[in-house]
Amino acid sequence: AAPALRGLSVVLSTGSRTARLGDKGAGRSTLLGLALRLYDPTSGQVLLDGSRSVDVCPAAWRQRVSLVAHEPVLFSRSVFYNIAVGCGDPTDNSLVARAVSAARAASAHDLIAALPNGYDTMVGARGMSLPPEHAQRIALARLIMRQPAVVLLDEVAPTVDAQAEREWVET
């Protein structure tokens, strides 16, 4: 099979913003998969701060690279859990404060506060169904909690208004 990407070099620097645009089949999904280490390159390499992806444990790599997908997955748990998952002891009050702060930064706090049980509202397959733009804001709050070195946004702009998109990019 022909390579999905050929002759591509992307350099990401702290604080920079880079976009990969193109028609269907231009390799955006392949690039995301490589950046997230869902698979390894068959040729070439993926580097982050000088470390080759194949030389780093996948779990450690994914601690440094995070994605907000076009259709993010929300766990069948509370909104708080969906934001704070994997970030510490859920009974720690400082974790609650950090989750609220992350939700505010993601422009999600007001919509969460309007839910029937606020941060305790159950969402996901066994809970309340949320509009895609609300799910993306919660996923962005989760990403902000993790503070990754690299943030990947996969077609999030079509589901949010221009002001929200601007806020996300500036976050």
C-alpha positions in Angstrom: 0.0 0.0 0.0 1.2 3.5 -0.7 2.2 5.6 2.3 -0.6 8.0 3.6 2.0 10.7 4.2 5.1 11.3 2.2 7.7 14.0 2.5 6.0 15.7 5.4 7.9 17.5 8.1 6.1 19.3 11.0 7.9 21.2 13.7 5.9 22.2 16.7 7.3 24.7 19.2 6.0 25.7 22.6 3.4 28.3 22.3 3.0 28.0 18.5 -0.1 27.1 16.6 0.0 24.9 13.5 -2.9 23.8 11.2 -3.0 20.9 8.8 -5.6 21.6 6.2 -6.5 19.7 3.1 -9.1 17.7 1.2 -10.3 14.3 2.2 -7.4 11.9 2.0 -4.8 14.5 2.7 -3.4 12.6 5.7 -4.9 14.6 8.6 -6.2 11.5 10.4 -2.9 9.6 9.8 -1.0 12.6 11.2 -3.2 12.6 14.3 -2.8 8.9 14.8 1.0 9.2 14.5 1.1 12.2 16.9 -1.0 10.3 19.5 1.1 7.1 19.0 -1.9 5.1 18.0 0.5 3.5 15.6 4.2 4.0 14.8 5.6 5.3 11.5 6.8 2.7 9.0 9.5 5.2 7.9 10.5 8.5 9.2 10.0 9.5 12.8 7.8 11.5 15.2 9.7 13.6 17.7 8.7 15.6 20.7 11.3 17.7 22.5 14.0 15.6 20.7 12.6 12.2 21.8 11.5 9.7 19.2 8.0 8.4 19.8 9.1 4.8 19.3 11.7 5.2 22.1 9.0 6.4 24.7 6.5 4.2 26.4 3.1 4.8 24.7 1.4 5.7 28.0 4.1 8.3 28.8 3.9 9.7 25.3 0.1 10.1 25.6 0.6 12.0 28.9 2.3 14.7 26.8 0.0 14.6 23.7 -3.8 15.1 24.0 -6.6 15.3 21.5 -10.0 17.0 21.5 -11.9 15.0 18.8 -14.6 16.1 16.5 -16.9 13.7 18.4 -15.3 13.3 21.8 -16.0 10.4 24.0 -17.7 11.1 27.4 -17.5 8.3 30.0 -20.8 7.2 31.5 -20.0 9.0 34.7 -20.3 12.5 36.1 -19.2 15.6 34.4 -16.7 16.1 37.1 -15.3 12.6 36.5 -15.1 13.3 32.7 -13.0 16.4 33.4 -10.8 15.1 36.2 -10.3 11.5 35.1 -6.7 10.4 35.8 -5.6 13.7 37.4 -5.6 12.6 41.1 -7.8 11.7 44.0 -11.4 12.7 43.2 -12.1 13.4 46.9 -9.3 16.0 47.1 -10.9 19.5 47.2 -8.0 20.9 45.2 -8.9 18.6 42.3 -12.5 19.9 42.4 -11.2 23.5 42.3 -8.8 22.6 39.4 -11.7 21.0 37.5 -13.9 24.1 37.9 -11.0 26.2 36.8 -10.4 24.0 33.7 -14.1 24.2 32.9 -14.1 28.0 33.1 -11.0 28.1 30.8 -12.9 25.8 28.3 -16.0 28.0 28.4 -17.8 25.0 29.9 -18.6 26.1 33.5 -21.8 28.0 32.8 -23.3 25.1 30.7 -22.3 22.6 33.4 -23.8 24.8 36.1 -27.1 24.8 34.1 -27.2 20.9 34.1 -29.7 19.3 36.5 -27.0 18.3 39.0 -24.1 20.5 37.8 -20.8 18.7 37.9 -22.5 15.7 39.4 -24.7 15.2 36.3 -24.3 11.8 34.8 -23.4 12.0 31.1 -22.4 9.5 28.4 -24.1 6.4 27.1 -25.9 5.8 30.5 -26.5 9.4 31.4 -27.6 12.7 29.9 -27.0 13.2 26.2 -25.2 16.5 25.5 -25.0 18.5 22.3 -21.6 17.9 20.5 -20.4 21.4 21.3 -21.0 20.9 25.0 -19.2 17.5 24.9 -16.3 19.2 23.2 -16.1 21.8 25.9 -16.0 19.2 28.6 -13.3 17.3 26.6 -11.3 20.5 26.3 -11.6 21.0 30.1 -10.3 17.4 30.5 -7.4 18.3 28.3 -6.7 21.5 30.2 -6.6 19.5 33.4 -3.9 17.2 31.9 -1.7 20.2 30.7 -0.1 18.3 27.8 2.9 19.5 25.9 1.0 19.1 22.6 -2.7 19.8 22.0 -4.4 18.4 19.0 -7.8 19.7 17.9 -9.6 17.5 15.3 -12.3 19.5 13.5 -13.7 21.2 16.6 -14.5 24.5 14.9 -17.6 23.4 12.9 -19.6 22.7 16.1 -18.8 25.9 18.0 -19.4 29.5 17.4 -16.6 31.9 16.3 -16.1 33.3 19.9 -15.8 29.9 21.4 -13.3 28.9 18.7 -11.2 32.0 19.4 -11.3 31.3 23.1 -10.1 27.7 22.5 -7.2 28.7 20.4 -6.2 31.2 23.0 -6.4 28.8 25.9 
